[in-house]
Amino acid sequence: MTDSASLVFVVDDDDSVCRALARLIRSAGYRVETFGSARAFLDRMPVDACPACLVLDIQLPEVSGLELARELDTALPIIFITGHGDIAMGVGAMKAGATDFLSKPVSDTDLLGAIAQALERAVQARTIRRELDALRARVERLTPREREVMALVVTGLLNKQVASELGTVEQTIKAHRKRVMAKMEATSLAQLIRIADKIGLSGVAQSRAQR
């Protein structure tokens, strides 16, 4: 994936490495920003405005690459690079969320391949986040009672069972259910169940139904 809208962040305390990586990454058609320390990168705090990934040196002064990765509570894919890697460090990098772990001197082909994969992962993560945001926005349109009805309907309860659970009549539940389907933009119960599963409502609903 070579896309000028994509952005690659490089964090390395060696200026010559930063310059060399920046030239390589730009030659592949990506935008790039470089930082000499983890703190400088954190001060930049990139926003989720475009697909992005991070090429990160593990051995940084003050705040290490691993510490930075743990501090970043984002979906930003990270490619770790190091001049002194070992198995334990590689395991630590993967646990910190690395998509790749490369040893210096980094092969141009390997790095660009890792960046392409990381950006593809970033695109997929953004798509999922946007879908979830849209689904949660639909849930916000539901009244408290409609949310209760949805939570029970997706467990497979019949309208009369939902009515009994909520202390009302079946006709009222039918009306609520119709509005839920419309507001959630679901054309079938199966689709509504899939939506509930995506936003984490199905687990809560199952627990309630089993009480």
C-alpha positions as CSV (number, residue, x, y, z in Angstrom):
1,M,0.0,0.0,0.0
2,T,1.7,3.2,-1.2
3,D,-0.5,6.1,-0.5
4,S,0.6,9.8,-0.1
5,A,-2.2,10.2,2.5
6,S,-0.5,7.7,4.7
7,L,2.0,8.9,7.4
8,V,5.0,7.1,8.8
9,F,6.5,8.3,12.1
10,V,10.1,7.5,12.8
11,V,11.6,7.7,16.3
12,D,15.3,7.2,16.6
13,D,17.9,9.1,18.6
14,D,20.5,8.8,15.8
15,D,20.0,11.7,13.4
16,S,21.7,10.0,10.5
17,V,19.4,7.0,10.9
18,C,16.4,9.3,11.0
19,R,17.5,11.1,7.8
20,A,18.3,7.8,6.0
21,L,14.9,6.2,6.9
22,A,13.1,9.4,6.0
23,R,14.6,9.4,2.5
24,L,13.8,5.8,2.0
25,I,10.2,6.1,3.2
26,R,9.6,9.3,1.1
27,S,11.0,7.5,-2.0
28,A,8.2,4.9,-1.5
29,G,5.6,7.6,-1.7
30,Y,4.7,8.0,2.0
31,R,4.8,11.1,4.2
32,V,7.2,10.9,7.1
33,E,7.9,12.7,10.3
34,T,11.0,12.0,12.4
35,F,11.6,12.4,16.1
36,G,14.8,12.1,18.2
37,S,13.2,10.9,21.3
38,A,10.1,9.2,22.7
39,R,9.2,12.4,24.6
40,A,9.3,14.5,21.4
41,F,7.0,12.0,19.7
42,L,4.6,12.1,22.7
43,D,4.6,15.9,22.6
44,R,3.4,15.6,18.9
45,M,0.6,13.2,19.9
46,P,-0.5,12.4,16.4
47,V,-4.3,12.5,15.7
48,D,-6.2,9.9,13.9
49,A,-6.5,11.9,10.7
50,C,-5.0,9.4,8.3
51,P,-3.6,5.8,8.2
52,A,-0.3,5.9,10.1
53,C,2.4,3.6,11.6
54,L,5.4,4.1,13.8
55,V,9.0,2.9,13.1
56,L,10.5,2.9,16.6
57,D,14.0,2.2,17.9
58,I,13.8,0.1,21.0
59,Q,16.9,1.5,22.7
60,L,16.1,5.2,23.2
61,P,17.5,7.4,26.0
62,E,15.2,8.3,29.0
63,V,12.0,6.7,27.7
64,S,12.8,3.4,25.8
65,G,10.9,2.3,22.7
66,L,9.2,-0.5,24.7
67,E,8.1,2.0,27.4
68,L,6.8,4.4,24.7
69,A,4.8,1.5,23.1
70,R,3.2,0.6,26.4
71,E,2.3,4.3,27.0
72,L,0.7,4.6,23.6
73,D,-2.9,3.5,24.1
74,T,-3.7,3.7,20.4
75,A,-4.2,1.4,17.5
76,L,-1.0,2.8,15.9
77,P,0.9,-0.2,14.4
78,I,4.6,-0.2,15.5
79,I,7.6,-1.6,13.7
80,F,10.5,-2.0,16.2
81,I,14.1,-1.6,15.0
82,T,17.2,-2.2,17.0
83,G,20.9,-2.7,16.6
84,H,21.2,-5.0,19.6
85,G,18.2,-7.3,19.4
86,D,17.8,-10.7,21.0
87,I,15.0,-13.2,21.5
88,A,13.9,-11.7,24.8
89,M,13.7,-8.2,23.4
90,G,11.8,-9.5,20.4
91,V,9.3,-11.2,22.7
92,G,8.9,-8.0,24.7
93,A,8.4,-6.0,21.5
94,M,5.6,-8.3,20.3
95,K,3.9,-8.2,23.8
96,A,4.1,-4.4,23.5
97,G,2.1,-4.6,20.3
98,A,4.7,-4.7,17.6
99,T,3.7,-5.6,14.1
100,D,7.3,-6.3,13.2
101,F,10.8,-6.5,14.8
102,L,13.8,-5.7,12.5
103,S,17.5,-5.6,13.2
104,K,19.8,-2.8,12.1
105,P,21.1,-2.3,9.5
106,V,17.5,-2.6,8.3
107,S,17.0,-3.9,4.7
108,D,15.2,-1.4,2.6
109,T,12.9,-4.2,1.2
110,D,12.1,-5.6,4.7
111,L,11.4,-2.2,6.1
112,L,9.1,-1.0,3.3
113,G,7.4,-4.4,3.3
114,A,6.8,-4.0,7.1
115,I,5.5,-0.5,6.6
116,A,3.1,-1.6,3.9
117,Q,1.7,-4.3,6.1
118,A,1.5,-1.9,9.1
119,L,-0.4,0.7,7.1
120,E,-2.8,-1.9,5.8
121,R,-3.5,-2.9,9.4
122,A,-4.0,0.8,10.3
123,V,-6.5,1.2,7.5
124,Q,-8.4,-1.9,8.7
125,A,-8.4,-0.7,12.3
126,R,-9.7,2.8,11.2
127,T,-12.5,1.1,9.2
128,I,-13.5,-1.0,12.3
129,R,-13.4,2.0,14.6
130,R,-15.5,4.1,12.2
131,E,-18.0,1.3,12.0
132,L,-18.2,0.9,15.7
133,D,-18.6,4.7,16.2
134,A,-21.5,4.7,13.7
135,L,-23.1,1.8,15.5
136,R,-22.7,3.4,18.9
137,A,-24.2,6.6,17.5
138,R,-27.3,4.6,16.5
139,V,-27.5,3.2,20.0
140,E,-27.5,6.7,21.4
141,R,-30.7,7.4,19.4
142,L,-32.5,4.7,21.4
143,T,-34.5,5.6,24.5
144,P,-33.6,3.8,27.8
145,R,-36.6,1.4,27.3
146,E,-35.7,0.7,23.7
147,R,-32.2,-0.2,24.8
148,E,-33.6,-2.6,27.4
149,V,-35.8,-4.2,24.7
150,M,-32.9,-4.5,22.3
151,A,-30.7,-6.1,25.0
152,L,-33.4,-8.8,25.6
153,V,-34.5,-9.3,22.0
154,V,-30.9,-10.2,20.8
155,T,-30.8,-13.0,23.3
156,G,-33.5,-14.7,21.3
157,L,-36.4,-14.1,23.7
158,L,-39.9,-13.8,22.1
159,N,-41.9,-10.6,22.4
160,K,-44.1,-12.0,25.1
161,Q,-41.0,-13.1,27.1
162,V,-39.5,-9.7,26.8
163,A,-42.8,-8.2,27.9
164,S,-42.9,-10.5,31.0
165,E,-39.2,-9.6,31.8
166,L,-40.0,-5.8,31.6
167,G,-43.4,-6.0,33.2
168,T,-45.4,-4.8,30.2
169,V,-47.6,-6.1,27.4
170,E,-46.6,-7.8,24.2
171,Q,-48.1,-5.1,22.0
172,T,-45.9,-2.5,23.6
173,I,-42.8,-4.6,23.1
174,K,-43.7,-5.0,19.4
175,A,-43.9,-1.2,19.0
176,H,-40.5,-0.8,20.8
177,R,-38.9,-3.5,18.8
178,K,-40.1,-1.9,15.5
179,R,-38.5,1.4,16.6
180,V,-35.3,-0.4,17.6
181,M,-35.0,-2.0,14.2
182,A,-35.5,1.3,12.5
183,K,-33.1,3.3,14.6
184,M,-30.4,0.6,14.5
185,E,-31.0,0.4,10.7
186,A,-31.3,-3.4,11.0
187,T,-33.4,-5.3,8.5
188,S,-33.5,-8.6,10.4
189,L,-33.1,-10.0,13.9
190,A,-29.9,-11.7,12.7
191,Q,-28.4,-8.3,11.7
192,L,-29.5,-6.8,15.0
193,I,-27.7,-9.6,16.8
194,R,-24.5,-9.0,14.8
195,I,-24.7,-5.3,15.7
196,A,-25.2,-6.1,19.4
197,D,-22.2,-8.5,19.2
198,K,-20.0,-5.8,17.6
199,I,-20.7,-3.2,20.2
200,G,-20.4,-5.6,23.1
201,L,-24.1,-5.7,24.0
202,S,-24.7,-9.4,23.4
203,G,-22.6,-10.5,26.4
204,V,-24.4,-8.1,28.7
205,A,-27.7,-9.2,27.3
206,Q,-27.0,-12.9,27.8
207,S,-26.0,-12.3,31.4
208,R,-29.3,-10.5,32.0
209,A,-31.4,-13.1,30.3
210,Q,-29.8,-15.9,32.3
211,R,-30.5,-14.2,35.7
